[in-house]
């Protein structure tokens, strides 16, 4: 299997930047990894924060510990700057993933051509 194919598969199915690390392009691989991890960290921290709010409401008695009530609270869309920042984090993750796939293919093709010559 060609290096470019392996790099694309790593970037597409493992994590953004994994293909670059495989191709020994550590600076760009680590940059993509860090940006993706930061976006994922922010999205997870917001989800945990919302979950803790729901648990606090259940402990205070303002929400019944009923599956339907909890699902209703959990399905509410965030509003304001919180929603905006979650959308930005999602976009950053998606962009990193696409850049990782396309650029690892490009770099892998150059490496494949250098190996063939």
ABEGO torsion letter per residue (X at the ends): XBAAAAAAAAAAAABBGAAAAAAGBAAAAAAAAAAAAAAAAAAAAAAAAAAAAAAAAAAAGABBBBAAAAAAAAABBBBEAAAAAAAAAAAAAAAAAAAAAAAAAAAAAAAAAAAAX
